[in-house]
């Protein structure tokens, strides 16, 4: 089979993913800035030796640069919570990883019937808390706490991928790809932080499905209000905590809803269960006693769907390395997207046919 010509679009993705500037790449290859500029614009076809050096510098397989265009995620379609503190390169690197997730999702859909999206469109709803209640009603959750949030979202057809971004300011992001919702979580955050991030991004998916209003401070505040209401239903919080006097009480109570102590303090204050003075006192005490760490941290949630997929592929003799080879991606990028999960070897092979994955 004849390999297609060098694809400059993939070079741009690799540069963004590695947070590498054209100046740095031209120096390390080495290649003149003029030649590199022409290659990036598709006006010059690089020699095989040049491609090999580019691939080595960016740590991508050579074949990655000789494949078709990857489906991009428009930057305007993504909302980042701390936009002012996230650098352009951090945003672009995370979004580039999203394109790799699209390719992986397409690869898996050929082999598996993944759950279809079962969300609601609340883009006309002005009250984020009401939107959270509506979604809970649709999913039959009542007022009870959500156990494994990632598992629940996957059952409802949300594609959950992990990011390993060494950034304190990048939490998560989400987007719609046609009728498929995607959420990307930075797994370097605490388990409680990641759960709230997932609920926050769920808020964006249902509140801002059609874009346009999914960026800016108001959109982020709305997604936060949605997440707080979805994870900590008012009736349940008020019934479980009729009164509260100490920070220790908060730390014990937070386990019921799987949230951080700070998130529960905020919710209790908004619901009028604690006074302004208690709110300040609890937050000061929390920072003084624990700093940036989370007291009595919870176990981290991970993907149930991707674990099932990897286990099944293993039984078929398909490893993560093989998937990476098929997609022409570095294996490390695949690891980053799949929560670092590994398959569990099992004896026997499944019956032929396209498996339908069911998470229960």
Order of alpha helices (4+ residues) and beta strands (2+ residues): alpha-alpha-alpha-alpha-alpha-beta-alpha-alpha-beta-beta-beta-alpha-alpha-alpha-alpha-alpha-alpha-alpha-alpha-alpha-beta
